[in-house]
């Protein structure tokens, strides 16, 4: 926002002239009653008063004083607006793709947690089967031992070592 005094100084006219120009061109006022001078209005006022100082016939309407440069700039702005709208569409497409990827990731996470639960259940079943297998193997070995064992014999008592006299007597006998 620019002040009327600054604009008048830049244009080389009085503040009253700027006020009249604003009145003629319908420049809006803020709530405190001051004119709202935007960059565009400043440019138009400078163009108007510059043209007047150079002796050119200048229309009182700002839209009649638009130079070819301003027209070119306006065309460039239109092109940039079109490019921005294309970029907005691209961004919307990318956002949709990202949300689809997020949904896929969530589904994969759910599948992964389901598989983890199934894995835990299978580990429990595997432990139970291993235990049952160990019990079955032990029972088979026990049965095999029972079949292979000979009839029960009394264990022999260890023989006592012959005394010295018994050895002498055995040696004498011969």
VEXDREN-2710 file (C-alpha; in Angstrom, 1 decimal):
% VEXDREN-2710
k/r/px/py/pz
1/UNK/0.0/0.0/0.0
2/UNK/1.2/3.4/-0.8
3/UNK/0.4/6.8/0.6
4/UNK/-1.2/9.6/-1.5
5/UNK/1.7/11.9/-0.6
6/UNK/4.3/9.5/-1.9
7/UNK/2.3/8.9/-5.1
8/UNK/1.9/12.6/-5.7
9/UNK/5.7/13.1/-5.2
10/UNK/6.5/10.3/-7.6
11/UNK/4.0/11.6/-10.2
12/UNK/5.2/15.2/-9.8
13/UNK/1.7/16.6/-8.9
14/UNK/-0.1/17.7/-5.8
15/UNK/-1.9/15.4/-3.3
16/UNK/-5.2/17.1/-4.4
17/UNK/-4.5/16.0/-8.0
18/UNK/-4.0/12.4/-6.9
19/UNK/-7.2/12.6/-4.8
20/UNK/-9.2/13.8/-7.9
21/UNK/-7.6/11.1/-10.1
22/UNK/-8.7/8.5/-7.5
23/UNK/-12.2/9.9/-7.4
24/UNK/-12.5/9.9/-11.2
25/UNK/-11.3/6.3/-11.5
26/UNK/-13.3/4.9/-8.6
27/UNK/-10.5/3.8/-6.4
28/UNK/-11.8/2.1/-3.3
29/UNK/-11.4/3.4/0.3
30/UNK/-10.5/1.5/3.4
31/UNK/-12.7/1.7/6.6
32/UNK/-10.9/4.8/7.8
33/UNK/-11.8/6.6/4.6
34/UNK/-8.4/6.7/2.9
35/UNK/-7.8/5.6/-0.6
36/UNK/-6.3/2.1/-1.1
37/UNK/-3.4/2.6/-3.5
38/UNK/-2.2/-0.8/-4.8
39/UNK/0.8/-1.4/-7.0
40/UNK/-1.4/-1.6/-10.0
41/UNK/-3.1/1.7/-9.3
42/UNK/0.3/3.3/-8.6
43/UNK/1.5/2.1/-12.0
44/UNK/-1.6/3.4/-13.7
45/UNK/-1.3/6.8/-12.0
46/UNK/2.4/7.1/-12.9
47/UNK/1.6/6.2/-16.5
48/UNK/-1.2/8.8/-16.6
49/UNK/0.8/11.6/-15.3
50/UNK/3.9/10.7/-17.2
51/UNK/2.0/10.7/-20.4
52/UNK/0.5/14.1/-19.5
53/UNK/3.9/15.6/-18.8
54/UNK/5.2/14.3/-22.2
55/UNK/2.4/16.1/-24.0
56/UNK/0.6/13.0/-25.1
57/UNK/-3.2/12.9/-25.2
58/UNK/-4.1/10.9/-22.2
59/UNK/-7.5/9.5/-21.5
60/UNK/-8.9/10.0/-18.1
61/UNK/-9.8/6.3/-17.9
62/UNK/-6.8/4.2/-16.7
63/UNK/-7.8/1.3/-19.0
64/UNK/-7.2/3.6/-22.0
65/UNK/-3.7/4.4/-21.0
66/UNK/-2.4/0.8/-20.9
67/UNK/0.8/0.6/-22.9
68/UNK/1.9/-2.3/-25.1
69/UNK/4.3/-3.4/-22.4
70/UNK/1.5/-3.7/-19.9
71/UNK/-0.6/-5.7/-22.4
72/UNK/2.4/-8.0/-22.9
73/UNK/2.7/-8.4/-19.2
74/UNK/-1.0/-9.2/-18.9
75/UNK/-0.7/-11.9/-21.6
76/UNK/2.2/-13.3/-19.7
77/UNK/0.1/-13.4/-16.6
78/UNK/-2.6/-15.2/-18.4
79/UNK/-0.1/-17.8/-19.6
80/UNK/1.3/-18.2/-16.1
81/UNK/-2.2/-18.6/-14.7
82/UNK/-2.9/-21.4/-17.3
83/UNK/0.4/-23.0/-16.3
84/UNK/-0.5/-22.7/-12.6
85/UNK/-3.9/-24.3/-13.2
86/UNK/-2.2/-27.2/-15.1
87/UNK/0.2/-27.6/-12.1
88/UNK/-2.7/-27.6/-9.7
89/UNK/-4.3/-30.4/-11.7
90/UNK/-1.0/-32.3/-11.6
91/UNK/-0.8/-31.8/-7.9
92/UNK/-4.4/-33.1/-7.5
93/UNK/-3.5/-36.2/-9.5
94/UNK/-0.4/-36.8/-7.4
95/UNK/-2.4/-36.3/-4.2
96/UNK/-4.8/-39.0/-5.5
97/UNK/-2.0/-41.3/-6.3
98/UNK/-0.5/-40.7/-2.8
99/UNK/-3.8/-41.5/-1.1
100/UNK/-4.0/-44.7/-3.2
101/UNK/-0.5/-45.7/-2.2
102/UNK/-1.4/-44.9/1.5
103/UNK/-4.4/-47.3/1.2
104/UNK/-2.1/-50.0/-0.3
105/UNK/0.4/-49.5/2.5
106/UNK/-2.4/-49.8/5.1
107/UNK/-3.7/-53.0/3.5
108/UNK/-0.2/-54.4/3.4
109/UNK/0.3/-53.5/7.1
110/UNK/-3.0/-55.3/7.9
111/UNK/-1.9/-58.4/5.9
112/UNK/1.5/-58.3/7.6
113/UNK/-0.1/-58.3/11.1
114/UNK/-2.4/-61.1/10.0
115/UNK/0.5/-63.2/8.8
116/UNK/2.4/-62.5/12.0
117/UNK/-0.6/-63.8/14.0
118/UNK/-0.7/-66.9/11.8
119/UNK/3.0/-67.4/12.2
120/UNK/2.7/-67.3/16.0
121/UNK/-0.2/-69.8/15.8
122/UNK/1.9/-72.1/13.6
123/UNK/4.8/-71.9/16.0
124/UNK/2.5/-72.9/18.9
125/UNK/1.3/-75.9/16.8
126/UNK/4.8/-76.8/15.9
127/UNK/5.8/-76.8/19.5
128/UNK/2.9/-79.1/20.4
129/UNK/3.7/-81.4/17.5
130/UNK/7.4/-81.5/18.5
131/UNK/6.4/-82.4/22.0
132/UNK/4.0/-85.1/20.8
133/UNK/6.7/-86.5/18.5
134/UNK/9.2/-86.6/21.3
135/UNK/6.7/-88.5/23.5
136/UNK/6.0/-90.9/20.6
137/UNK/9.7/-91.5/19.9
138/UNK/10.3/-92.2/23.6
139/UNK/7.5/-94.7/23.7
140/UNK/8.9/-96.4/20.6
141/UNK/12.3/-96.7/22.1
142/UNK/10.9/-98.1/25.4
143/UNK/8.9/-100.7/23.4
144/UNK/12.1/-101.6/21.5
145/UNK/14.1/-102.0/24.7
146/UNK/11.4/-104.2/26.2
147/UNK/11.4/-106.5/23.2
148/UNK/15.2/-106.7/23.0
149/UNK/15.9/-107.4/26.6
150/UNK/16.7/-111.0/27.6
151/UNK/15.0/-112.6/30.5
152/UNK/16.0/-111.3/33.8
153/UNK/19.1/-112.9/35.3
154/UNK/20.3/-112.5/38.8
155/UNK/23.3/-110.4/38.9
156/UNK/26.4/-112.3/39.9
157/UNK/28.0/-111.3/43.1
158/UNK/31.5/-110.2/42.7
159/UNK/34.0/-112.8/43.7
160/UNK/36.2/-112.1/46.7
161/UNK/39.8/-111.9/46.2
162/UNK/41.4/-115.1/47.5
163/UNK/43.4/-114.7/50.7
164/UNK/47.1/-115.2/50.8
165/UNK/46.7/-118.7/52.4
166/UNK/44.2/-119.7/49.8
167/UNK/46.6/-118.8/47.0
168/UNK/49.4/-120.7/48.6
169/UNK/47.2/-123.7/49.0
170/UNK/46.1/-123.6/45.4
171/UNK/49.8/-123.2/44.3
172/UNK/50.8/-126.3/46.5
173/UNK/48.0/-128.4/45.0
174/UNK/49.2/-127.5/41.8
END
